[in-house]
Amino acid sequence: GDKMTLDSVNVIGNRVLVKINDDDEESVGGVILATPSSKETRPSTGTVVKIGEGKMTGDGTILPMLVSIGDKVKFMDYAGNEIEIEEEEFSVVLMSEILAKF
């Protein structure tokens, strides 16, 4: 169909589809993490929902992805391309733009 759904979307290469966290999120330790009040700041944390097959090297070898579906990740501020799927916010980021998983 013409609409993007989680079932129909696949990321390619060394890209990762991340579901963006809500404005305030409670960490595993119970601490509330608030986003900055500036409207110019884009969210840069979320949960991995799809991963590509990995980056292809010059000799054709595929480098494995370093994250898995379900990982919580922090990626570079302003990295990736934000998209909306089924009325929820996602970002497609390069594996190299992910700074940490937790």
Residue pairs with C-beta under 8 A, 6 or more apart in sequence:
1 8
4 83
4 85
4 86
5 85
5 86
6 49
6 50
6 85
6 86
9 17
9 50
9 85
10 50
10 52
11 17
11 50
11 51
11 52
11 92
12 52
12 53
13 52
13 53
13 54
13 55
13 56
14 52
14 54
14 55
14 63
14 65
14 94
14 95
14 96
15 51
15 52
15 92
15 93
15 94
15 95
16 48
16 50
16 51
16 52
16 65
16 67
16 73
16 92
16 93
16 94
16 95
16 98
17 48
17 49
17 50
17 51
17 90
17 91
17 92
18 46
18 47
18 48
18 49
18 73
18 75
18 80
18 90
18 91
18 92
18 93
19 46
19 47
19 49
19 88
19 89
19 90
20 43
20 45
20 46
20 82
20 88
20 89
20 90
20 91
21 43
21 45
21 46
21 47
23 34
23 35
24 32
24 33
24 34
24 35
25 32
25 33
25 45
26 32
26 33
27 33
28 102
35 41
35 43
41 77
42 77
42 78
42 82
43 89
43 91
44 74
44 75
44 76
44 77
44 78
44 79
45 72
45 73
45 74
45 75
46 72
46 73
46 75
46 90
46 91
47 70
47 71
47 72
47 73
48 67
48 68
48 69
48 70
48 71
48 72
48 73
48 101
49 69
49 90
50 69
51 65
51 67
51 68
51 69
52 65
52 95
53 62
53 65
54 62
54 63
54 64
54 65
54 95
55 62
55 63
55 95
56 62
56 63
57 63
65 95
66 95
66 98
66 101
67 73
67 95
67 98
67 101
71 101
71 102
72 101
72 102
73 98
73 99
73 100
73 101
73 102
74 98
74 99
74 100
74 101
74 102
75 91
75 93
75 97
75 98
75 99
76 93
76 97
76 99
79 91
79 93
79 94
79 97
80 91
80 92
80 93
80 94
80 97
81 91
81 92
82 89
82 90
82 91
83 89
83 90
83 91
83 92
84 90
